[in-house]
Structures are given as C-alpha cells and as structure tokens.
Amino acid sequence: MKSLPAFDRLWMPFTSHQDYEDCPPVVINRGEGIYLYDTDGKRYIDAVGSWWVSSFGHCNPEISAAVKAQLDKLEHVMMAGFISDATMELTAALSEILPKQLTKTFYSDNGSTAVEVAMKIAIQYHALRGSERRAFVSLGGGYHGDTLGAMSVGAIPLYHDLFHKRFKEQYFTASPYCFRCPAGKCSKDCDADCMNSLAHILEQRGNNIAACVFEPMVQGAAGMRIYPTKVLRQIFDLCRQYGVITIADEVATGLGRTGKMFACDHVGITPDIMCVAKGLTGGYLPIAVTAVSEEIYSEFKGDHLASNRILNHGHTFTGNPLASSAAVAAIKLTRENALTESARASMAHFSEMLKHLDDRAHISGIRSLGFVGAFELVKDKNTKQKFPPEARVAFKLSQKALEKGLILRPLGDTVYFMPPFNVTAKELDEIFTLTKEALNEALASV
Ligand SMILES: Cc1ncc(COP(=O)(O)O)c(C=O)c1O
C-alpha cells in the first residue's frame, strides 16, 4: 500500500475512516473524457460522474477553453453593485433554457445553498403577504444538501435523524419508493398512493406550510428512486390546492440528466422555485441557481425604505465569473448534445444494457431515466429480502470494481450509474462488463 503523506490530516466526507485504513483514497492527477488516471497512471472509468457533475466528461475541451479564456480576463468581482460580463452572459443563457415563468435568477455556490435560498425566499414571501407560514413539507427519502436548512427538509435517517431534533416544524411524506412501494403496488398500477401522506399533512397543516421541497422524478441520494409522473403531478396538484409553494430541487436532475432539460418537464409543470447546480458547469466549478417565478419575486419589490423586502442572502463567491464561464459553455453543450436524437438513442441503449442485468442472481429493482440508472442488490430476488448490512455486498462490489478500473459508489445496496452525455457504446459496454465481473467476485466473497 502506498503511503499518502499528510493523509492523517484529512477528514474525508461521507466515509468511515476505518475503511481508509485498509483502502486509502486513490490520488487522481489527470482526467480525460469518462476516464480518470491516478498518480501511477492507472486508468479508471468514472461511471458516477464524480458525484453526478461530469456531464461532458473530464477536461472537456470546450469548457476548459471557456474557463482558460475567462481566467486571463477576470477571476472574481463581488456581486453587489457589480456583476461580471460572464455572469450576465450566463443569466442570458439560463433564460433560454429555464421555464419561461421563472423570471428571476439568484446565484449561490452549491446545491445546498440553492435550496437554502429557496427556503428563505418561501418564508419571506409569505411573511411579506402577512402570513405566518414557516413550516416545510418534503418527501421521505429526500436529500437536499448538508447545510442545516437543507438538512431540515432531508429525510434519510442516517444523515438527518440526529439533526432533525433542532427543527421545529418539518413534515415528511412517505417516500415514492416504487421498488418497495408503501401501497404494495408496481409502477404500472400506480395511483400515487404514497402521496396520500402529503394530502393528509396538507389537510392538517396546510395553513402553516410555506413550501414543499422535492426532487422531481428521481430521489438521488436515497438510492436513485425513480418514481412515476403521476406522483410528481400529484405533488403539484396538492400544493396548488393548499397555496403551498413548490420548490423543485433539480440540483441532480436538471440540465438533461433525466432525458429532459429539467425533470419537471416530464409532467410539463413549472414549479414556483427551481434549484439547479451539479451539472451546471459540467463539473468544473461550483455555482448554483435558484430560479424564481415573477409572482414570488414581485412581493420583494419595494422602494429603498422597504428594507423588509430585501432578500438578505449572498455568498462571497456569488456569481463567480470563472464558474459562470464554465456554465455558459456547459449549457451550450447541453443544448447541442443532451436532448438530441443521438442522446436519446444512447440513453435507450443504456437502459437496455441495465435491463440485461436482470438475469443475474441478487440484482433487482432495475430502473433508469435518461442517464440515471440503478439496480439493487438483494439476498433474495423473489422476496426482495435485503442482505444483512454486515455483508457489505455493495461496498465489496465497489472495491472489486475499483481494482478493475471502474469507479462506482453505491448508495446503501443500490448501485447506480451516471455516465456523461457523450459516453460511447463501447464505454457503456466496458462499464457493464466490469460491473458484472466485480459483482461475481464480490458475491463469491460473501
Ligand atoms: C437533489 C440534491 N439537492 C441538493 C444537493 C446538495 O448539493 P451540494 O452537494 O452541491 O451542496 C444534492 C447533492 O447531492 C442533491 O442530490
């Protein structure tokens, strides 16, 4: 095992440090397309887009060129009294792709802050209208980031339970988890029964609830839980009925990832507020958007004495020009490549390859939408019985895959793939071949 100087100074996110004692992190020093290379020159396929951001592969020549050009012009200017031309260009580019009703764009730095901003806007909007709505409702299994506000609407027990005690009024629905449907149905006979829980909460508490925060079509961190359009429609319908603002967290699903520009496009409904981040710069630099309807924004208008109408929120790096230039280039690539016939064909091929895994023992719950694909490892396919946690099957699978040069990062026992839009059939073939080999070896060791 190679020693990593200064590794003992590091506190790594989302990982048990005991694992790092046996398997230290791989030090990467180069990327190209779907590949990453470690300091020894070993090649790895990045099948998860480095936490779902790398939509056009690593070191994409067009995004790199845009950032390099910006680097010699301006690295940063505060976004108060000033704004960079790059950020103006980004705002114009966004206006071409965002739903027309979302007329205002607020910038922050990452997915969590995009959600925080949306939540603050929702509370302040209601306050400005003389209403005391301060609570939020969100979906079981939801994940919206790791800052406190974003965590308050998250519902993954491992991440959130400890912290929920801090928050007064948050409500959670059942999770739209089709593989283990709370109503015992399958997606074909789905009647959005899981959202009866939302109806119930809104009936009881609707008057106190400022907004509903949800991941449209795919609950990412919960394990790529892809749910039917019927459920999403029901969320919108119920929220509208109770005057609850809809905050669509498109941080992971936005910008073509699910086969539409935004996941809400699957039902053709525009939320009141939309959060976008991750793929926005194709994985280059952090920047996020909270896009807001004119109706909500209009409550914030007022003369300079109406200080209660100011949205008192901002980050030092808000609207950073380097990130903006990367985002402009990534949006151009998204428009040119992510929603084309050939992208659709590639997504269909991806979906077919996933389905072929169904003949394997212990693989179940295969699902995909656009370029999000996943399956679950189960002990018994007939009963969907889980492996005991101590078996660590998915972890073993990811370790075996890593040895073979494939990067997977399962969520619990869910193994998922998020290839870039320009992935080739050959690369997909390699991903699935290596996954199968790694799975055989991991299962043999259980
Ligand atoms: C749906 C969703 N919202 C918000 C976030 C938080 O984004 P960030 O990690 O950039 O803060 C994530 C991150 O995975 C996400 O998947």
The ligand as an ORCA input file, in Angstrom:
! r2SCAN-3c Opt
* xyz 0 1
  C     -31.092     16.680     -5.057
  C     -29.922     17.313     -4.381
  N     -30.066     18.524     -3.805
  C     -29.046     19.155     -3.196
  C     -27.804     18.567     -3.132
  C     -26.680     19.273     -2.441
  O     -25.777     19.730     -3.381
  P     -24.288     20.143     -2.924
  O     -23.608     18.876     -2.555
  O     -23.728     20.798     -4.141
  O     -24.426     21.087     -1.793
  C     -27.604     17.313     -3.719
  C     -26.294     16.665     -3.649
  O     -26.116     15.504     -3.921
  C     -28.691     16.676     -4.364
  O     -28.565     15.468     -4.923
*
